[in-house]
Amino acid sequence: MHNDKELQEYRDLLKTPTHFEEGFDWKTIVGAIFIGFLMMPGSMYLQLVIGQGIGPAARWVTIILFAEIAKRSYTELKQQEIFLLYYMAGAALASPFSGLLWQQYLVQSDAARMLGLTEFIPTWIAPQPGSDSLIERTFFHRDWLIPILLLVGAQIVQRIDHFGLGYALYRITSDVEKLPFPMAPVGALGTMALAESTEEKKASWKWRVFSVGGVIGLAFGTIYVLLPAVSGLLFTEPIRIIPIPWVELTPYTEKILPAVATGIQFDLGLFFIGMVLPFWAVIGGLIGIIITFVANPVLYEHGILHRWHPGMETVETVFANNFDFYMSFSIGLGLAIGLIGIWYVVKSFRGEHAKHRESWSKLFEPPEGRGDINFWVSIAIYVFSTLAYVGMSLLLVPNFPWIFFLLYGFIYTPVISYITARMEGIAGQFVSLPLVREASFIAGAKFFGYQGIEIWYAPIPIHNYGEATVHFREIELTGTSIRGIIKAELVVFPVVMIASLLFSQFIWQLAPIPSSNYPYAQELWHLQALNTLLMQTSTLEGNSLFFQALSGPVVMGGISLGLVLYAILNSLGLPVLLVYGVVRGLGQSTPHGFILEVAGALIGRYFFQKKYGAMWRQYAPVLLAGFSCGMGLTGMFAMGCTLILKSLGKMAY
């Protein structure tokens, strides 16, 4: 494959530093508490209302606030301190306990009742319907004790695991193989923008660009998030100038485009994301969606999409099409992408990347001051955490064949992780083989007589650590010592666990989830539950719905189309990112957000890039960071108003 020019541009954004610092001090500890108790609730609330947390925003808000406090105290935040705050905010916003909100919904959902699965959902995931804890909407009840303890145990192992195989692969791919990791500078640049902002003497473009994004985010967030939230508290119906999550157009276009889900999503964040994403990936996505717009009516005419009928809206259309065709087709496409990734990685051992390889002794001679862990210790962590996952899985699902757990942990996980690490290192792409886990569960049911759905919820050791290599490369590019990261983990973990549980409880107490108070969850959780549970019927006896939906010829068709598309695009010398984009579009996601995403990509490339030249590559991520920050602030404010007014309402009774 020719060397992609676009990837080269990303790769050249930053050089590796020679000096490293820990960046861990009292500011980090205060930051952890601030993120856990102020940022996380806003993020959880927005996730339920508009379907996007304030992931990036929370990071930027925290950093700006601390930078301003530091300025008033006549000190400065170092780049490493800023990166630690950024890193901890990322860890905090995973908000582990928000998963319990989904679990309480799943066990009570119409989807579970419809598919006859309610009684099969294990009580170590959520209490059965009829439990007092579900009626009173509280996690502080003995029925939730096992699910909560299990979650905490799995989280502890996961955080330790972070420094296991992912770190070992980073040492191999970055230190020994010297792969370029083209996407890592994008993550590192945002934090550097804010490191500069604290130094008045260097009042640079980054701060100005960030502020422009911030003002746009505040203005849009006020209309999109704040107005509906506050008006919903004061009046019987919330005022929504911009519909959340989208404007539904499927019933109006069904005559011209049968079996096609249409609509427009007006979330301005998608426009900025379009500017940041690699241009060809976005255009590929558009091509993929245009193909589905043409293909769906044809498939409907030929009776393949036979579950769709006029009158269906987006959620029902997507589920019906998934069932009839797209689930099998996406599996095929995903396998094709996986095979291309594996082939690409095998080829790269002989290509130009092989020339830069260092000797293996580099594994045991890391750069001075980077705070590296001994390579063998990271391997030991991986072995320990994998055995812990195996132990937990055996305890929870004793009747599932144990040999699978060992194969996942010690054969599949290292192989797929290494392939992904190399693919991330060369092309900035994640590789996954779809349905490996699912296929193994079905094999366990078919050949070993396993029956039940507990296995779907067990913490099995099937992971892809390839992505972690990019995070370690980001840490290195910002000049942060890994010792600082380990200390930050120790501080942030207890804060996150406590805050996440308290706020999950609080948000559930405010109103049932999903309900009209949480429009995104109300609109889309049903579809997610149907898709999730449909898959789980495959390990129950009888003619499961999953097997009715799975079609071998369609899977093979997906694989063939993926490989042929790749061969054509590659022979024409078109960018590799276009292939991934096309697959993303063909995967039959809801196409409603693509209009704004494509608009962002086109305006970014043909207007801003012409105007600002190569600098636009650096402006775009900082502009997106500013916008996310503005949106995040309005989300926090909306959450605050809601909590205060609801609490006052409760106290009145």
Order of alpha helices (4+ residues) and beta strands (2+ residues): alpha-alpha-alpha-alpha-alpha-alpha-alpha-alpha-alpha-alpha-alpha-alpha-alpha-beta-alpha-beta-alpha-alpha-alpha-alpha-alpha-alpha-alpha-alpha-alpha-alpha-alpha-alpha-alpha-alpha-alpha-alpha-alpha
